[in-house]
Amino acid sequence: MSQKPKSRGHAGTQAELGSGGEEAPSTSRGPGGAASQGGRRAEAPPAPGPRSQKQLELKVAELVQFLLIKDQRKIPIRRTDILRHVVGDYKDVLPELLRRAAERLEYVFGYRLVELEPRSNTYILVNTLEPVEEDAEMRGDQGTPTTGLLMIVLGLIFMKGNSIKETEVWDFLRRLGVHPTKKHLIFGDPKKLITEDFVRQRYLEYRRIPHTDPVDYELQWGPRTNLETSKMKVLKFVAKVHNQDPRDWPAQYCEALAEEEARARPQTGGTAPTPAPSS
């Protein structure tokens, strides 16, 4: 289990990329408006309680990830999908969530969130930066449309201590509208993509957890991931999504830094190349 980030003067988030975090106060409204039985005047439904900065930051981070995933196919993102899959009981603060998400997308990821047409309630992300290799990898738009999903799963694994139960992965992805049993417009069969395709490509390792009832599986980084990216790059991706600094997760930062230093050290024990004979 990853450690919670230490405070750095702004709202904190959960250690893992998609931790459930605190539950927001319920804003569901019961049937109202009519006088109650017995002739008593019905009370107005209570207004939603104020949300903490931590609760808002968690919801904004979730919204940013949702928008980045939905943009992979360049299909306009509908407000109804945002409300259904992300906002939930936070409808009363939707304008604030969209404003914060738009700021983070523009200043961190280089995307501008714009409404496609006035009052259309559909949005697109406009790339405002020239593509730079590392920036593209941080946004998850390098290679194929599935790379963004892979980056999220890699982040979940790393922030959970380099191993995570499959059930925990799906608990988080469902909040982004990605379900293991439903065909997805972008990813097709998400369960097959994560537990078969990414495994066959050696980005992930997928193993049964012994002595579990019902049966559960765990996911870890595969050897190809260790060759093509690094813990520091994935941690930076997580930090950008949550609008924090990688150092806010001390355990993960130290682990990623140690890996960077190990990679920078010259390899020892190998055979030195034989110099070419002079002519």
C-alpha positions in Angstrom: 0.0 0.0 0.0 1.4 3.4 -0.9 1.9 6.1 1.6 -0.3 9.2 1.6 1.4 12.3 0.2 2.7 14.8 2.7 1.2 18.3 2.6 3.0 20.8 0.4 0.7 23.8 0.9 -2.2 22.6 -1.3 -4.9 20.1 -1.3 -3.7 16.5 -0.9 -4.8 13.5 -2.8 -4.7 9.8 -2.3 -1.4 8.0 -2.8 -2.7 5.8 -5.5 -3.7 7.2 -8.9 -7.3 6.3 -8.5 -7.9 5.9 -4.8 -11.5 6.1 -3.9 -10.7 8.9 -1.4 -13.3 10.4 0.9 -16.9 9.9 0.1 -18.6 13.2 -0.7 -21.6 14.2 1.3 -24.7 12.8 -0.3 -26.6 15.3 -2.5 -29.4 13.0 -3.5 -32.8 14.6 -3.1 -35.8 12.8 -2.0 -39.3 13.5 -3.4 -40.3 16.9 -2.3 -42.4 19.9 -3.0 -45.7 18.5 -1.8 -47.1 18.7 1.7 -46.3 15.6 3.8 -49.0 13.3 5.1 -50.8 14.6 8.2 -51.0 18.1 6.8 -47.6 19.2 7.9 -45.6 21.4 5.6 -42.9 19.6 3.8 -39.4 20.8 4.5 -37.2 21.8 1.6 -34.6 19.2 0.7 -31.3 20.0 2.3 -28.7 21.8 0.1 -25.5 19.8 -0.6 -22.9 20.4 2.1 -19.7 22.2 1.3 -17.0 20.0 -0.2 -13.5 20.1 1.1 -10.6 21.1 -1.2 -9.4 17.5 -0.9 -12.7 16.1 -2.2 -12.8 18.6 -5.1 -9.2 17.8 -6.0 -9.9 14.1 -6.1 -13.0 14.7 -8.4 -11.0 17.0 -10.7 -8.2 14.4 -11.0 -10.8 11.8 -11.9 -12.4 14.2 -14.5 -9.0 14.9 -16.1 -8.3 11.2 -16.5 -11.7 10.6 -18.0 -11.3 13.4 -20.5 -7.8 12.2 -21.5 -9.2 8.7 -22.1 -12.3 9.9 -24.0 -10.2 12.1 -26.3 -8.1 9.2 -27.6 -10.5 8.6 -30.5 -11.1 12.3 -31.1 -14.8 11.8 -30.7 -16.6 14.8 -29.0 -17.1 14.2 -25.3 -20.7 14.6 -24.2 -21.7 16.4 -21.0 -24.1 13.6 -20.2 -21.2 11.1 -20.2 -19.3 13.4 -17.8 -22.2 13.6 -15.5 -22.9 9.8 -15.6 -19.4 8.5 -15.3 -17.6 11.1 -13.2 -19.6 13.8 -11.6 -22.4 11.9 -9.8 -23.4 13.7 -6.7 -21.2 16.7 -7.6 -23.6 18.1 -10.2 -24.0 21.3 -8.2 -20.3 22.1 -8.6 -20.0 21.0 -12.2 -18.9 24.4 -13.5 -16.2 24.6 -10.9 -15.0 21.0 -11.7 -14.9 21.8 -15.5 -13.0 25.1 -14.8 -10.3 23.4 -12.7 -10.0 20.4 -15.1 -9.7 22.8 -18.0 -6.9 24.7 -16.3 -5.0 21.5 -15.4 -5.4 20.1 -19.0 -4.0 23.4 -20.5 -1.2 24.2 -18.1 0.0 20.7 -17.3 -0.9 18.6 -20.3 -1.0 21.2 -23.1 -4.7 20.6 -24.0 -7.4 23.2 -24.2 -11.0 22.0 -23.3 -13.4 23.7 -25.6 -17.1 23.3 -26.3 -17.6 22.1 -29.8 -20.5 24.5 -30.6 -22.3 27.0 -28.4 -24.8 25.2 -26.1 -24.0 21.9 -27.7 -22.9 20.3 -24.4 -20.1 18.5 -26.2 -16.4 19.1 -25.7 -13.1 18.4 -27.4 -9.5 18.7 -26.4 -7.3 20.9 -28.6 -3.6 20.2 -28.5 -1.8 23.5 -27.8 1.7 22.2 -27.8 4.1 20.9 -30.4 4.5 17.1 -29.7 7.5 16.4 -27.5 8.4 12.8 -26.8 8.3 13.0 -23.0 5.3 15.3 -22.9 3.4 12.9 -25.2 4.2 10.0 -23.0 3.0 11.9 -19.9 -0.3 12.6 -21.7 -0.6 9.0 -22.7 -1.0 9.8 -26.4 2.1 8.2 -27.8 1.7 5.2 -30.0 -1.9 3.8 -30.0 -5.1 5.0 -28.4 -4.6 2.3 -25.7 -1.4 3.9 -24.4 -3.4 6.3 -22.1 -5.2 3.4 -20.4 -1.9 1.5 -20.0 -0.3 4.5 -18.3 -3.2 4.7 -15.8 -2.9 1.0 -15.0 0.9 1.3 -14.7 0.4 4.2 -12.3 -2.1 2.2 -10.2 0.4 -0.7 -9.9 3.3 1.5 -8.9 1.4 3.6 -6.4 0.1 0.4 -4.8 3.5 -1.0 -4.1 4.3 -2.5 -7.5 1.4 -5.0 -7.4 -2.4 -4.5 -7.4 -5.4 -6.8 -7.3 -7.3 -7.0 -10.5 -10.5 -6.2 -8.6 -9.0 -2.9 -7.4 -8.1 -1.9 -11.0 -11.7 -2.4 -12.2 -13.1 -0.6 -9.2 -11.2 2.5 -10.3 -11.7 2.1 -14.1 -15.5 1.7 -13.7 -15.5 5.3 -12.4 -13.9 6.3 -15.8 -16.6 4.4 -17.7 -14.4 1.4 -18.5 -16.0 -1.9 -17.4 -14.6 -5.4 -17.6 -17.9 -6.9 -19.0 -18.9 -4.1 -21.4 -17.6 -3.3 -24.9 -15.9 0.1 -24.9 -16.0 2.5 -27.9 -12.2 3.1 -27.7 -10.7 0.0 -26.1 -13.1 -2.7 -27.4 -12.9 -5.5 -24.8 -11.2 -3.8 -21.9 -10.6 -7.0 -19.9 -9.0 -8.7 -22.9 -6.9 -5.7 -23.6 -5.5 -5.5 -20.0 -5.3 -9.1 -19.0 -4.4 -10.6 -22.4 -3.1 -8.1 -24.9 -0.9 -6.0 -22.6 0.3 -9.3 -21.0 1.1 -10.8 -24.4 3.0 -7.6 -25.3 4.9 -8.0 -22.0 3.8 -4.7 -20.6 2.0 -6.4 -17.7 2.3 -9.6 -15.7 -1.0 -11.2 -14.7 -1.0 -13.9 -12.0 -3.5 -15.7 -9.9 -3.3 -14.9 -6.2 -3.1 -18.2 -4.3 -5.7 -19.1 -1.6 -8.3 -16.5 -2.6 -12.0 -17.2 -2.6 -13.4 -16.0 -4.9 -10.4 -16.3 -7.2 -8.6 -13.0 -7.6 -5.6 -12.0 -9.8 -2.8 -9.5 -9.4 -1.2 -7.2 -12.0 2.5 -6.1 -12.0 4.8 -4.4 -14.5 6.1 -6.6 -17.2 9.7 -6.6 -18.6 8.8 -4.4 -21.6 7.5 -1.7 -19.4 10.8 -1.6 -17.5 12.6 -1.2 -20.8 10.3 1.4 -22.4 9.5 3.7 -19.5 10.6 4.2 -15.9 9.0 4.6 -12.4 9.9 8.3 -12.4 8.0 8.9 -15.7 5.0 7.1 -14.4 5.2 8.9 -11.1 5.3 12.2 -13.0 2.2 11.2 -14.9 0.4 10.5 -11.6 1.6 13.8 -10.1 0.4 15.8 -13.1 -3.0 14.2 -13.0 -3.3 15.2 -9.3 -1.7 18.6 -9.7 1.1 17.7 -7.3 4.8 17.3 -7.2 6.3 13.7 -7.4 8.0 14.4 -4.0 4.6 14.5 -2.4 4.8 10.7 -2.4 8.1 10.2 -0.6 8.3 6.4 -0.7 7.5 6.2 -4.4 9.8 9.2 -5.2 12.8 7.6 -3.4 12.1 4.3 -5.2 11.9 6.0 -8.6 15.0 8.1 -7.9 17.0 5.0 -6.9 16.0 3.4 -10.2 17.1 6.5 -12.1 20.5 6.5 -10.3 20.9 2.7 -10.9 20.2 3.2 -14.6 22.7 6.1 -14.8 25.6 4.0 -13.3 27.8 2.3 -15.8 27.2 -1.4 -16.2 30.0 -3.5 -14.6 31.0 -7.1 -15.1 30.6 -7.0 -18.9 33.4 -7.7 -21.4 35.1 -4.6 -22.6 34.9 -4.2 -26.4 38.1 -5.1 -28.2 39.7 -2.1 -29.9 40.0 -2.4 -33.7 43.6 -3.1 -34.9 45.4 -0.1 -36.3 46.1 -0.3 -40.0 
